[in-house]
């Protein structure tokens, strides 16, 4: 089943990599470099994204987008996957403990990313919420 995916990462390499693999897998993908750009995209999107891949770091700038998604009922079924560094994962998980977020540790294998959007993983993630 085709999904609508938003990728927010400052790295053009990661954006291109994820865009390419998700497109090959039949998904509709939008990429953004910054939180501000992603918030602008949310303002004009007609179709709500099913999944948001979002780079989150200890600087907490990504929390704005997470809070935006949590505060708007239209995004209730949008799944957020935080892309984090291993050294920052624990502190980010503590800071976001009240949010339903999946984590992907950078650097990652593309197979791990694709597994996160497979129907069985999405169903398990929804069940665990």
C-alpha positions, 0 to 999 in steps of 0.5 A: 500500500502506497504511503505519503512520507515526509522526510526532514533532514538537513543532509541532501544525501539522506533526503535523496537516498530516502526519496529514491528508495521510497519512490522505488517502493511506490510511495509519495515522498516530500523532502525538506531541509529544515523544520521551518520548511516542513511547517510550511509544507504542512500548511499547504498539504492537501493529504496528511502524511502517513509517516514523517522521518525527522532528524532530531538532535539534542538541540531540540529544534525538531521538537517544534514540528513534533509538537505541531503534529501532536497539537493538530487532530488531523495528524492523529494517525501520522507516525513520526520516526525520529532519526537520531545519533546513538549518543543522543538517543537516550536524552531525546527519548527522555525529552519526548517520553510523552510522545508516540515516536519510533526511533531510527539510529544514524547511521542506518541501513536502508533495510532498517528504514524500509522495514519501518514502513512495511505494513507489519511494522506499522501495525505493530507500532500502532498496536504498541501505542 
